Amino acid sequence: MSIEVKDLSFCYNRGTSLEKRALDNVSLSIGKGEFVLIGGEIGSGKSTLVRHFNGILKPQSGSVTVSGMASTDRDVRHKAGLLMQYPQKQLFGRTVFEDVSFGPSNFGIKGDALEQRVADALEQAGLGRDIGSLSPFSLSGGQMRLVALAGVLAMQPEYLILDEPTSGLDPENRSSLLATLKELHLSGISVVVVSHQVCEFLPLADKVILLDNGWVSFNGTPVEYVRSVSSPLPEITLLMKDLIREGFDVRDDILSIDDAFEEIVNALEKRGAGQDE
Ligand SMILES: Nc1ncnc2c1ncn2[C@@H]1O[C@H](COP(=O)(O)OP(=O)(O)OP(=O)(O)O)[C@@H](O)[C@H]1O
């Protein structure tokens, strides 16, 4: 069971003078249980692509299926939950409980079952269950984002899709969100992260897909990605720090860029071998 995208094309303002082709014959597959990173420059089509996964956008040509269900089916949103960019702007409830319970209660879940769903989702999102009675607007920006994440998790999706989840977060909230995503992935949820900062999520990813002007320019493992780019030094330095943060076996006394590349590839390969065991 997977997300299958076949020959997907999509234009905004189709048939007008403002026509903009955002996706051009995109085909890809996201396996169940994978952590997939979708990267690419600003405007390369990342958001347009993932908005097809939970049916916000409908394919103009080609197809998208999620665990065998066409993305045009209304129920696809129960299989793929999307946390949009700046999701805190979408909070509306008087209490956190009201916000997080909105999806499942519309789905007919009530009473104790609803309370349990909300408590579980708050816990999975890394928030205590006691937060339910607070106003979401009394929380910090990072906590508000986690409340929005809990709202998506309360629908118990098979695929959790996050569009630029760390943008605008301070370093502390960023690390706690990354830790939460790692936990969610370990618990068996498939995670798809859209980010133009590939290095930030590379240590967590099983697969990297890059878009360039609406087409897939790269689709491979993190090791293949590192081998394929000649990243500028600051990115490599950040990646080394991110790998150390995630407990990868990397030396921190590397002097040359070539050695740094080798060290990163070795560390990622070791992790890959560990996962296969
Ligand atoms: N609602 C819209 N109407 C018209 N054009 C749009 C619309 N949304 C996106 N586009 C255009 O489609 C292209 C792809 O946009 P998209 O938002 O999918 O890219 P992105 O890679 O997610 O960018 P970002 O990193 O800025 O979020 C861009 O050229 C963008 O300007």
PDBQT file of the ligand as one rigid body, heavy atoms in Angstrom, charges set to zero:
ROOT
HETATM    1  N1  LIG A 301      -3.107  29.628  -6.435  1.00  0.00    +0.000 N 
HETATM    2  C1  LIG A 301      -2.220  29.801  -7.389  1.00  0.00    +0.000 A 
HETATM    3  N2  LIG A 301      -2.524  30.504  -8.502  1.00  0.00    +0.000 NA
HETATM    4  C2  LIG A 301      -1.623  30.676  -9.504  1.00  0.00    +0.000 A 
HETATM    5  N3  LIG A 301      -0.360  30.175  -9.485  1.00  0.00    +0.000 NA
HETATM    6  C3  LIG A 301      -0.007  29.474  -8.385  1.00  0.00    +0.000 A 
HETATM    7  C4  LIG A 301      -0.902  29.258  -7.297  1.00  0.00    +0.000 A 
HETATM    8  N4  LIG A 301      -0.264  28.519  -6.353  1.00  0.00    +0.000 NA
HETATM    9  C5  LIG A 301       0.984  28.298  -6.837  1.00  0.00    +0.000 A 
HETATM   10  N5  LIG A 301       1.133  28.868  -8.055  1.00  0.00    +0.000 N 
HETATM   11  C6  LIG A 301       2.339  28.825  -8.903  1.00  0.00    +0.000 C 
HETATM   12  O1  LIG A 301       2.633  27.459  -9.181  1.00  0.00    +0.000 OA
HETATM   13  C7  LIG A 301       4.031  27.199  -9.082  1.00  0.00    +0.000 C 
HETATM   14  C8  LIG A 301       4.281  26.110  -8.041  1.00  0.00    +0.000 C 
HETATM   15  O2  LIG A 301       3.870  26.632  -6.771  1.00  0.00    +0.000 OA
HETATM   16  P1  LIG A 301       3.985  25.765  -5.442  1.00  0.00    +0.000 P 
HETATM   17  O3  LIG A 301       3.392  26.597  -4.334  1.00  0.00    +0.000 OA
HETATM   18  O4  LIG A 301       3.455  24.418  -5.663  1.00  0.00    +0.000 OA
HETATM   19  O5  LIG A 301       5.570  25.682  -5.279  1.00  0.00    +0.000 OA
HETATM   20  P2  LIG A 301       6.431  25.325  -3.985  1.00  0.00    +0.000 P 
HETATM   21  O6  LIG A 301       7.599  24.558  -4.468  1.00  0.00    +0.000 OA
HETATM   22  O7  LIG A 301       5.572  24.695  -2.953  1.00  0.00    +0.000 OA
HETATM   23  O8  LIG A 301       6.882  26.763  -3.495  1.00  0.00    +0.000 OA
HETATM   24  P3  LIG A 301       7.211  27.301  -1.996  1.00  0.00    +0.000 P 
HETATM   25  O9  LIG A 301       8.519  26.678  -1.615  1.00  0.00    +0.000 OA
HETATM   26  O10 LIG A 301       7.281  28.771  -2.179  1.00  0.00    +0.000 OA
HETATM   27  O11 LIG A 301       6.067  26.879  -1.098  1.00  0.00    +0.000 OA
HETATM   28  C9  LIG A 301       4.681  28.536  -8.718  1.00  0.00    +0.000 C 
HETATM   29  O12 LIG A 301       5.142  29.127  -9.902  1.00  0.00    +0.000 OA
HETATM   30  C10 LIG A 301       3.554  29.338  -8.138  1.00  0.00    +0.000 C 
HETATM   31  O13 LIG A 301       3.740  30.715  -8.370  1.00  0.00    +0.000 OA
ENDROOT
TORSDOF 0
